[in-house]
Amino acid sequence: MKLFRLTMAARWQKIATGTTGIILKKAVQSSMFGSGAVTLNLEHGTLNPRPRAWLDFAEFIGYEKRVHQLTKSEGALMKICHYNNHQAGAVEGDKVYDIGDALIKAGLARTGYTMLEIIDALANNPAAMQIAKDAASGGPSVALGSVKLRAPIENPGSLWAAAANYYAHRAEMVERMGSTAREVKNKDDLMAEFFLKTTSSIIGPGDTIILPKISKLVDFECELCAVIGKRARKVTENEALSYVFGYTICWDISQRDPWGKGMHNTRNIRKGFDTFSALGPWIVTRDEIEEPQNLSIRVLQNGKEAMTAHTSDMICGLREHIRFLTSCLTLRPGDLITTGTPAGVSKLHDGDRLHGTIEKIGSMDLFVKDEQ
């Protein structure tokens, strides 16, 4: 959402730069705004406070739609997917556009590219992003329902996972595992419990979680995951989100028994089995999500609601995660930060089907099978 503060004194002035400003100038010239200050919400076309008289509805909606289109075109609003034979695509509605071939033809990607390379190019080379946008607006496409979506990145340099980052989840684990409740005295102390998940455990939408024979209790966890776009070291919270390329869903599948109760330093193994990190359905670029701490999370297990949560309930938000991690180490393009699970984790059984949704990102399904 972009908000502009308009006053009648500015009615003959350019309110913002570029074409967007010209449209706003035309709008503010209209006497329909009345006197005083008016806030124009460019995304939804609402006015606050209500002006003394309404703009002609059709004219106002025309302004709003044109401004919204221009605002979107200035950014990098895309859903980047990985599909079929390791191809990079852009999802627009019910179609997938091949952006990988366009980048190869432009000399901005190599034949046999990885999604890590595509993310790096799109995040750091404006020409690459423009070529991808052009391909997505008029290039060859296939129906979304006809493709096999893969994990949007299968080879991240690191997959950092936040531990115990929702108070309600901490409480449910005390009851679930019989562990001792621990007070969060300092956020940095909590973030020092970040752990790494194995990249060999990554699967994608529609794939199957395999429950190891040794496991007596395996839970699902569904989390907001950030994809880093730029090399980052010693980043402040204020600038943290500028280093994010986009967002995806991460399922942090977790063995609780054995090696969970009463043991320490076992997360990497218990959460690192093959198939225990599911990503998807795609990467939504940063500009499509105004605020990562304002997203709902919902999971259905066999069609029944298992988890309903909101990212505003995190103890440490994504900005804090980026600030903390980059105070210790360098984050690189394609690195992932998954922000911890809310409450509502549930035991997985052979034959289960999971359906998870994060607001403004999308939905994905997973299946569950016992190891044979």
C-alpha positions as CSV (number, residue, x, y, z in Angstrom):
1,M,0.0,0.0,0.0
2,K,1.3,3.5,-0.9
3,L,-0.2,6.5,0.9
4,F,0.2,10.1,-0.3
5,R,-0.8,13.1,1.9
6,L,-2.6,15.6,-0.3
7,T,-3.5,19.2,0.5
8,M,-5.5,21.8,-1.5
9,A,-2.4,24.0,-1.5
10,A,-0.7,21.4,-3.6
11,R,-3.5,21.1,-6.2
12,W,-1.3,22.7,-8.9
13,Q,1.8,20.8,-7.9
14,K,3.2,17.5,-8.8
15,I,2.5,15.3,-5.8
16,A,4.9,12.5,-6.7
17,T,7.5,11.9,-9.3
18,G,6.9,10.3,-12.6
19,T,3.7,9.5,-14.3
20,T,2.1,8.5,-11.0
21,G,2.5,12.1,-9.8
22,I,0.8,13.5,-12.9
23,I,-2.3,11.3,-12.3
24,L,-2.4,12.4,-8.6
25,K,-2.0,16.0,-9.7
26,K,-5.0,15.6,-11.9
27,A,-7.0,14.0,-9.1
28,V,-6.1,16.7,-6.6
29,Q,-7.1,19.4,-9.0
30,S,-10.7,18.2,-8.7
31,S,-12.8,20.3,-6.4
32,M,-14.5,17.1,-5.3
33,F,-11.7,16.7,-2.8
34,G,-13.1,19.6,-0.8
35,S,-10.8,21.5,1.5
36,G,-8.3,20.2,4.0
37,A,-6.0,17.2,3.9
38,V,-7.0,14.0,2.3
39,T,-5.2,10.6,2.4
40,L,-5.5,8.7,-0.8
41,N,-4.9,5.0,-0.6
42,L,-3.6,4.1,-4.0
43,E,-4.1,0.3,-3.6
44,H,-7.7,0.3,-2.6
45,G,-9.0,3.7,-3.7
46,T,-10.3,4.8,-0.3
47,L,-10.3,8.3,1.1
48,N,-9.7,9.2,4.7
49,P,-11.2,11.4,6.1
50,R,-14.2,11.3,3.7
51,P,-14.2,14.3,1.4
52,R,-17.1,16.8,1.5
53,A,-18.2,15.4,-1.9
54,W,-17.4,12.3,-3.8
55,L,-15.4,12.1,-7.0
56,D,-17.4,10.9,-9.9
57,F,-17.2,7.1,-9.2
58,A,-16.1,6.0,-12.6
59,E,-13.5,8.8,-12.9
60,F,-12.1,8.0,-9.5
61,I,-11.9,4.3,-10.1
62,G,-10.2,5.0,-13.4
63,Y,-7.5,7.1,-11.5
64,E,-7.1,4.3,-8.9
65,K,-6.7,1.5,-11.5
66,R,-4.2,3.5,-13.5
67,V,-2.2,4.5,-10.5
68,H,-2.2,1.0,-9.2
69,Q,-1.0,-0.4,-12.5
70,L,1.8,2.2,-12.7
71,T,2.8,1.5,-9.1
72,K,3.0,-2.2,-9.8
73,S,5.0,-1.7,-13.0
74,E,7.6,0.3,-11.2
75,G,8.4,-2.6,-8.9
76,A,9.3,-6.3,-9.3
77,L,5.9,-7.8,-8.4
78,M,6.1,-11.5,-9.4
79,K,5.6,-15.1,-8.3
80,I,8.8,-17.0,-9.3
81,C,8.4,-20.7,-9.6
82,H,10.5,-23.7,-10.4
83,Y,8.8,-26.3,-12.5
84,N,8.9,-29.4,-14.7
85,N,12.5,-30.0,-15.9
86,H,14.1,-27.5,-13.5
87,Q,12.7,-24.5,-15.4
88,A,12.3,-21.0,-13.9
89,G,8.9,-19.5,-14.5
90,A,6.7,-16.6,-13.5
91,V,3.1,-17.4,-12.4
92,E,0.5,-15.0,-13.6
93,G,-3.1,-16.1,-12.9
94,D,-3.5,-19.6,-14.1
95,K,-0.5,-19.6,-16.4
96,V,3.2,-20.2,-16.1
97,Y,5.6,-18.2,-18.3
98,D,9.1,-19.5,-19.0
99,I,11.5,-16.8,-17.9
100,G,14.6,-19.1,-17.8
101,D,14.8,-19.3,-21.6
102,A,14.4,-15.6,-21.9
103,L,17.3,-15.0,-19.5
104,I,19.5,-17.5,-21.4
105,K,18.8,-15.8,-24.7
106,A,19.8,-12.5,-23.1
107,G,23.0,-14.0,-21.8
108,L,21.9,-13.5,-18.2
109,A,21.6,-17.1,-17.3
110,R,23.5,-20.2,-18.4
111,T,22.1,-23.4,-19.8
112,G,21.6,-25.7,-16.9
113,Y,21.1,-22.8,-14.4
114,T,20.0,-23.4,-10.9
115,M,17.2,-21.4,-9.1
116,L,19.9,-19.9,-6.8
117,E,21.5,-18.4,-9.9
118,I,18.1,-17.1,-11.2
119,I,17.3,-15.5,-7.8
120,D,20.7,-13.9,-7.7
121,A,20.2,-12.5,-11.2
122,L,16.7,-11.2,-10.6
123,A,17.6,-9.6,-7.3
124,N,20.8,-7.9,-8.4
125,N,20.5,-7.2,-12.1
126,P,17.7,-4.9,-13.1
127,A,18.0,-6.0,-16.7
128,A,17.3,-9.6,-15.7
129,M,14.2,-8.6,-13.8
130,Q,12.9,-6.5,-16.8
131,I,13.5,-9.4,-19.1
132,A,11.6,-11.7,-16.8
133,K,8.7,-9.3,-16.5
134,D,8.6,-8.9,-20.3
135,A,8.5,-12.7,-20.7
136,A,5.7,-12.9,-18.2
137,S,3.6,-10.3,-20.0
138,G,3.7,-11.8,-23.5
139,G,6.0,-14.8,-23.8
140,P,5.0,-18.4,-24.2
141,S,3.0,-19.9,-21.4
142,V,1.5,-23.2,-20.2
143,A,-1.4,-23.8,-17.8
144,L,-0.4,-23.8,-14.2
145,G,-2.5,-26.9,-13.6
146,S,-0.5,-28.8,-16.2
147,V,3.0,-28.3,-14.7
148,K,4.8,-30.1,-11.8
149,L,5.8,-27.4,-9.4
150,R,9.1,-28.1,-7.6
151,A,10.7,-26.5,-4.5
152,P,11.3,-22.9,-5.6
153,I,14.9,-23.3,-4.6
154,E,16.6,-26.7,-4.1
155,N,20.1,-25.6,-3.5
156,P,20.2,-22.7,-1.0
157,G,23.5,-22.0,0.5
158,S,22.0,-22.0,4.0
159,L,18.5,-22.7,5.4
160,W,18.4,-21.0,8.8
161,A,15.5,-22.0,11.1
162,A,14.3,-20.0,14.1
163,A,13.6,-22.0,17.2
164,A,10.6,-21.6,19.5
165,N,9.6,-18.2,18.1
166,Y,5.9,-18.1,19.2
167,Y,4.9,-18.1,22.8
168,A,1.9,-20.4,22.1
169,H,4.1,-22.9,20.5
170,R,6.5,-22.8,23.4
171,A,3.6,-23.5,25.7
172,E,2.3,-26.4,23.6
173,M,5.7,-28.0,23.6
174,V,5.9,-28.0,27.4
175,E,2.7,-29.9,27.5
176,R,3.5,-32.1,24.4
177,M,7.1,-33.0,25.4
178,G,7.1,-32.6,29.1
179,S,9.9,-30.0,28.8
180,T,10.5,-27.2,31.2
181,A,9.1,-23.8,30.4
182,R,11.9,-21.3,29.7
183,E,11.5,-17.6,30.0
184,V,12.6,-15.5,27.1
185,K,14.8,-13.0,28.9
186,N,16.6,-11.6,25.9
187,K,15.7,-11.8,22.2
188,D,19.3,-12.3,21.0
189,D,19.6,-15.2,23.4
190,L,16.6,-16.8,21.8
191,M,17.9,-16.1,18.2
192,A,21.2,-17.7,19.2
193,E,19.2,-20.9,19.0
194,F,18.9,-20.6,15.2
195,F,19.8,-24.0,13.6
196,L,20.6,-25.1,10.1
197,K,18.4,-27.6,8.2
198,T,19.9,-29.9,5.7
199,T,19.4,-28.8,2.1
200,S,19.2,-32.5,1.1
201,S,15.9,-32.7,3.0
202,I,14.2,-30.2,0.6
203,I,11.0,-31.3,-1.3
204,G,8.4,-29.3,-3.1
205,P,4.6,-29.0,-3.6
206,G,2.7,-32.2,-4.0
207,D,5.7,-34.3,-2.8
208,T,5.7,-36.9,0.0
209,I,7.1,-36.7,3.5
210,I,8.6,-40.0,4.5
211,L,8.2,-41.0,8.1
212,P,11.4,-42.9,9.2
213,K,11.1,-46.3,10.7
214,I,12.9,-45.1,13.8
215,S,10.4,-42.3,14.4
216,K,7.7,-42.7,17.0
217,L,6.5,-39.1,16.8
218,V,6.9,-36.7,13.8
219,D,5.0,-33.3,13.7
220,F,4.5,-30.9,10.9
221,E,5.4,-27.2,11.3
222,C,4.4,-24.6,8.8
223,E,6.3,-21.3,8.7
224,L,6.9,-18.1,6.8
225,C,10.2,-18.2,5.0
226,A,12.3,-15.3,3.6
227,V,14.5,-15.7,0.6
228,I,17.6,-13.4,0.8
229,G,18.3,-11.4,-2.4
230,K,21.5,-9.4,-1.6
231,R,24.7,-10.2,0.2
232,A,24.1,-8.9,3.8
233,R,26.5,-8.3,6.7
234,K,25.8,-6.1,9.8
235,V,22.4,-5.0,8.6
236,T,20.1,-2.8,10.8
237,E,16.5,-3.7,11.4
238,N,15.4,-0.6,9.5
239,E,17.1,-1.7,6.3
240,A,16.7,-5.5,6.8
241,L,13.7,-6.1,4.4
242,S,15.6,-4.4,1.5
243,Y,17.9,-7.5,1.5
244,V,14.9,-9.8,1.1
245,F,14.2,-11.1,-2.5
246,G,10.8,-12.7,-1.6
247,Y,8.9,-15.1,0.6
248,T,7.8,-18.7,0.4
249,I,6.3,-21.4,2.7
250,C,8.6,-23.7,4.7
251,W,7.4,-26.9,6.3
252,D,9.8,-27.8,9.1
253,I,9.0,-31.5,9.6
254,S,10.2,-32.5,13.1
255,Q,10.9,-35.8,14.8
256,R,10.1,-35.5,18.5
257,D,10.7,-39.1,19.6
258,P,13.3,-40.4,19.8
259,W,16.1,-37.9,20.5
260,G,13.8,-35.0,21.4
261,K,12.7,-35.3,25.0
262,G,15.5,-34.5,27.6
263,M,18.2,-34.2,24.9
264,H,20.1,-31.2,23.6
265,N,21.7,-30.3,20.3
266,T,19.7,-32.8,18.3
267,R,17.6,-30.5,16.1
268,N,19.8,-30.8,13.1
269,I,19.3,-34.6,13.0
270,R,15.6,-34.7,14.1
271,K,14.7,-32.0,11.5
272,G,17.2,-33.1,8.9
273,F,15.8,-36.4,7.6
274,D,15.3,-36.7,3.9
275,T,11.9,-35.0,2.9
276,F,11.8,-33.0,6.2
277,S,12.0,-29.5,4.6
278,A,9.2,-28.7,2.1
279,L,9.2,-25.4,0.2
280,G,6.7,-23.8,-2.0
281,P,4.5,-23.2,-3.9
282,W,6.7,-20.4,-5.3
283,I,8.6,-17.3,-4.3
284,V,6.5,-14.1,-4.0
285,T,8.7,-11.1,-4.6
286,R,9.2,-8.7,-1.7
287,D,7.0,-5.9,-3.1
288,E,3.9,-8.1,-3.1
289,I,4.0,-8.3,0.7
290,E,3.9,-4.9,2.4
291,E,4.5,-6.3,5.9
292,P,5.7,-9.9,6.7
293,Q,4.5,-9.5,10.3
294,N,0.9,-9.2,9.1
295,L,0.1,-12.6,7.4
296,S,-2.2,-15.3,8.4
297,I,-1.2,-19.0,8.4
298,R,-3.6,-21.9,8.1
299,V,-3.1,-25.7,7.8
300,L,-5.6,-28.4,7.1
301,Q,-4.7,-32.0,8.0
302,N,-6.9,-34.4,6.1
303,G,-9.3,-31.6,5.5
304,K,-9.6,-30.6,9.2
305,E,-8.2,-27.4,10.5
306,A,-5.0,-28.1,12.5
307,M,-3.3,-24.7,12.6
308,T,-4.6,-21.1,12.5
309,A,-2.0,-18.4,13.3
310,H,-0.7,-15.0,12.5
311,T,2.9,-13.8,11.9
312,S,2.3,-10.8,14.2
313,D,2.6,-13.2,17.1
314,M,6.3,-14.0,16.5
315,I,8.5,-13.2,19.5
316,C,11.3,-12.1,17.1
317,G,10.3,-10.7,13.8
318,L,12.0,-11.1,10.4
319,R,13.8,-7.7,10.7
320,E,15.3,-8.9,14.0
321,H,16.3,-12.2,12.5
322,I,18.2,-10.5,9.7
323,R,19.8,-8.0,12.1
324,F,20.9,-10.8,14.4
325,L,22.1,-13.2,11.8
326,T,24.1,-10.6,9.9
327,S,25.7,-9.4,13.1
328,C,27.3,-12.9,13.2
329,L,27.7,-14.0,9.6
330,T,27.2,-13.1,6.0
331,L,23.9,-13.9,4.3
332,R,24.1,-14.5,0.6
333,P,21.6,-14.5,-2.3
334,G,19.4,-17.6,-2.1
335,D,19.9,-18.1,1.6
336,L,16.7,-18.9,3.4
337,I,15.4,-17.8,6.9
338,T,12.4,-19.7,8.1
339,T,10.8,-17.9,11.0
340,G,9.5,-20.6,13.3
341,T,6.2,-22.4,13.7
342,P,3.1,-21.2,15.5
343,A,1.1,-23.4,17.8
344,G,-1.0,-26.1,16.2
345,V,1.7,-28.7,15.3
346,S,0.3,-32.2,14.9
347,K,1.5,-35.8,14.6
348,L,1.8,-37.2,11.1
349,H,0.5,-40.6,10.1
350,D,0.9,-42.7,7.0
351,G,-1.7,-41.6,4.5
352,D,-2.1,-38.0,5.8
353,R,-2.6,-35.1,3.5
354,L,-1.5,-31.6,4.4
355,H,-2.8,-28.3,2.9
356,G,-1.1,-25.2,4.0
357,T,-1.8,-21.5,3.1
358,I,0.1,-18.3,4.0
359,E,-1.8,-15.2,3.1
360,K,-0.5,-13.3,0.0
361,I,1.9,-16.2,-0.8
362,G,-0.3,-19.2,-1.7
363,S,-1.2,-22.7,-0.9
364,M,0.5,-26.1,-1.3
365,D,-0.3,-29.8,-0.5
366,L,2.0,-32.5,0.9
367,F,1.4,-36.2,1.4
368,V,2.7,-38.5,4.1
369,K,4.0,-42.1,3.9
370,D,5.7,-44.5,6.2
371,E,9.2,-45.6,5.2
372,Q,9.2,-48.9,3.5
